[in-house]
Amino acid sequence: MIDQRRLPLREEYVTCRTYEDVAVAIRDMVIRGAPAIGVAAAMGVALGVLHADDIGLDTQIDRICDTLTRTRPTAVNLFWGLERMRRLYQSLKGQPLAAIRERMVAEACQVRLEDIAINQAIGKHGAGLVPDGKTILTHCNAGALATAGYGTALGVIRAAVESGKKVDVFADETRPFLQGARLTVWELQQDHIPATLITDNMAGHFLKSGRIGCVVVGADRIAANGDVANKIGTYSVAVLAKENGVPFFVAAPVSTLDLTLASGDQIPIERRPDAEVTHVFGTAVAPEGTHVENPAFDVTPNRYVTAIITERGVARAPYEESLRRL
Ligand code: MRU
C-alpha cells in the first residue's frame, strides 16, 4: 500500500504480510477512503486464510474478520468487504484448504478489479452533471488513493476532463488530517488537472463568488433516506452550497449504501485521537491540556444533496425510492 500518512512529502510503500498488518494499516490510515478500506479488508481476509491452518478454520475466520471489523467504524465498505469474503467462505466450507485459499485470494483480487470498474462507471454517470468552464469544489480525498483506482468524486472530475470539459478543482485542505492538501492536490497534479488549495474556512467565500459550478464529494455511508456520512466538514460545505444555489453531488459506489439504516442519525461516527487536532506534523499548535473534540465524519441531511452518483446511475430525491431502486 502507498503510505498515505507520508504523502506528498514521501512516496513510501507499506507491505502487509498478515491480516493483523492490514488491520493496523487501516486503523492508522496508511490506507483510507471507504472503497479502499473495503478492498483492503477483503485482501486482509485473504491474507488471513493463506496463513490459517485446517484445524478450527471457522474460529480463525471469525478472529480475522473481528480484528478487521474493529478498525474504523464509519465506512460501511469495510463491513461490506468482510461480509462478501465471509459469505464466500461459507459457500466453500468442506472443500480442501488449498482450494479455499485459492478462491478467497481470487475473490479479493476480484473485489479490487471491480472497484476500479465501478469508479469508472461512476465517472461516466457523473461527468454530464458537471458544468463546463467552471470550478469544482471537493472536500477530503475521494480519489484513486481512496479507492482501488480512478476515484469516486475525483473519478467524476477525471471523466468530465476526459469528456473534454474545461474544469479546474478547488480542494479544501480538510483539517485535521489534511487529505485535501496532502492527497487530493497531489493526485490531481499527477493527472495535470488544475488544482487550487483552499483552507476549509474559505469554502463559503468561494461558493458565494459564483466561481464554483458544483461540489462533488465522496461518502463513507449513505442511509436509506439519502443522508450522507462523509469527512468532517462536508456538512458545512453542503449547507453553504445550498445557500448559494450551487449543486452538491455525492459520488459513491452502491457498496457505500446502508439501506438497513433509516436515517443518518444511526450512522456511527468515528472519534479520532486528540493529537490530530492539537498537533500538525508532530508540532503542537494548542496549549498542553487542551480539551478536544475530533469526530472524523459528519452527516449531511438529504435535503442538501442534489444527487447521488453511483455506478448504477444517478439517484435524486426522494432517496428512499431512488436508492432502493439502484
Ligand atoms: O478518514 P478518511 O480519510 O478515510 O475519510 C475519507 C472520506 O471521508 C472520503 O470522502 C470517503 O471515504 C469517500 S472515498 C472515495
Residues whose N, C-alpha, C, O or C-beta is under 5 A from the ligand:
A	BS01	MRU	R32 G33 A34 P35 H139 C140 N141 A142 G143 A146 T152 Q179 G218 A219 D220 N230 K231
